[in-house]
């Protein structure tokens, strides 16, 4: 199995084989909480105007996401696990647009298949990869707005790679490094309304979910994320 570490939108465009698009803070952590709360599917959209259009055409759809980390006018919810974890999404279709994660999904046009990745479901990601036994795995860290590296996404990609190679990983050390580094923004009082401190803990709740989110194509040539539970066995994080 060839494992390649890639970064940002440029990396998503280069991805081949089984591709994991990684966004820890917070798109694909939030997406897992949404699906766990009952949503049927998530439609990831790169263009915010397209997201507004889909919402207008489908008033029953739930619109979530951010730009610059902040919830945008007309959105039902922002990009925060803490603010949606108690919301019942049963039977709902959710539109998600973010600055980084959803951009990666849309730009990974050469990937053989795509799943999302975050620390909240890395065990399931590992089981999925081992179940598929692909010749090539592309791990894409989406970073900040898809144009600047972010430590949390790089750590997650390295974590998955190391686990696939049966190497030990010190996850508590990763958490502490993020708390002192890129995760500090969650503890800034000025960000509390749209980026509460609880998000830090919820995004780093290792193996909180036993499913992956697969990217599939709709008849309308949109992508949607659906829940898939890999079989139990080797690959737990």
Beta strands, then each sheet from edge to edge (+ up, - down):
strand 1: 2-7
strand 2: 18-22
strand 3: 41-44
strand 4: 62-65
strand 5: 93-97
strand 6: 113-117
strand 7: 136-141
strand 8: 212-217
strand 9: 223-228
sheet 1: 1+ 7+ 2+ 6+ 8- 9+
sheet 2: 3+ 5+ 4+
end
